[in-house]
């Protein structure tokens, strides 16, 4: 997984490409409404690709930057698992059969 960090207009922006498969973009978009309640990362897409991004003020301290990176990587992991599942792979971490799993 490649995460790109850039600075523009006083903001640090982290981004990660999720998929170039246009067939799964609509399904990924259907997850976004539920995820917006849980995370600060934003799903962005066009007709054929999807990526995740999150930003913070460039003036943030070291602790805030570490938190930004940690939460963004957590979000990327969740989205990557969904992409893998939609491509027919298996999720990196699967819950036991008797576990309750809540998905958006």
Number of C-alpha atoms within 10 A of each C-alpha: 10 9 14 11 14 11 13 9 7 10 15 18 17 20 22 20 19 23 21 15 13 14 14 17 22 14 13 20 14 11 15 17 12 12 18 13 9 11 13 15 22 17 22 17 19 11 11 13 16 21 18 20 20 21 20 15 15 15 11 13 9 9 8 13 17 12 11 20 16 12 16 24 18 13 20 23 14 15 21 19 17 21 21 15 13 16 13 9 11 13 15 12 8 10 9 8 7 6 8 8 9 5 7 11
